Amino acid sequence: MKVAPSLIASRLPHGMLLLLLAAFLSVWTIEPAFGAPQDQERWNHKYDTDNYLFGRDPIPFLKDHIDLLPKGKALDLAMGEGRNGVYLATQGFEVTGVDISETGLHKAQALASEKGVPLTTLLADLEQYEIPPNTFDVIICTYYLQRDLFPKIAAALKPGGMVLIETYTMDHLQYRPTFNPAYLLEPNELLGLLPGLRVSRYQDVDDGHTAFASILAQKPH
Ligand SMILES: C[S@@+](CC[C@H](N)C(=O)[O-])C[C@H]1O[C@@H](n2cnc3c(N)ncnc32)[C@H](O)[C@@H]1O
């Protein structure tokens, strides 16, 4: 027997109707998860401006710990416009940056030229990209959360190599309620994502505008 939706609604208590409406609206307003092609289009579009959306300076957590990083080959995953990778290049690292947005990578190259440092960029989808194992002294990944990358990052480090990660936590929802929670870190989650590596530094920050966690960890020699 078919029942008209209006009939179902009329038989539900009002409280229940309000709850259903709230659940529907919250799902509707969360920023959707995108597949790689849409992500590429979306980021190319965002980066298509003369401004550097994330600025041209490195994140403080990278700058503050630069002296702890072993010199050599560095990989910047989801490099974007290059603020962190180009900084590493200015500090003498041989940097490769990977991103799905060619517009972002062009801006990273422009920033590297302006600073007079070499930079290798690679246009790739990190959901498909195979990171070569045992290759890098340093790997960084900032404000891009793809949980299945963590074991690949650990495998791609040379013994003694270091990884630096920073991205938003669940606390960030208070500043940006529509952020898709699938891409936000749970409390202390970063501490459990790199088993086998030794944590050198960890922070969980809420500065009143943004909430994020950062980790620096080392693969054993
Ligand atoms: C919030 S930005 C962060 C950029 C940079 N790491 C920074 O902190 O300035 C996220 C970056 O992830 C890239 N991205 C999104 N999906 C990707 C994918 N599947 N593969 C590679 N890069 C991706 C976007 O193009 C964008 O540059």
The ligand as a Gaussian input file, in Angstrom:
#p B3LYP/6-31G(d) Opt

LIG

0 1
 C       43.965000      23.450000       1.642000
 S       45.038000      23.248000       0.278000
 C       46.605000      23.119000       1.096000
 C       47.769000      23.499000       0.218000
 C       49.134000      23.498000       0.912000
 N       49.484000      22.216000       1.456000
 C       49.206000      24.567000       1.965000
 O       49.131000      24.238000       3.172000
 O       49.303000      25.738000       1.586000
 C       44.711000      21.574000      -0.246000
 C       45.472000      21.165000      -1.492000
 O       45.186000      19.791000      -1.774000
 C       45.171000      19.628000      -3.186000
 N       44.428000      18.385000      -3.494000
 C       43.117000      18.134000      -3.298000
 N       42.819000      16.874000      -3.681000
 C       43.979000      16.328000      -4.145000
 C       44.331000      15.063000      -4.685000
 N       43.425000      14.081000      -4.826000
 N       45.610000      14.847000      -5.055000
 C       46.545000      15.835000      -4.927000
 N       46.275000      17.044000      -4.412000
 C       45.006000      17.293000      -4.026000
 C       44.486000      20.890000      -3.690000
 O       44.752000      21.137000      -5.041000
 C       45.087000      21.935000      -2.736000
 O       46.249000      22.495000      -3.302000

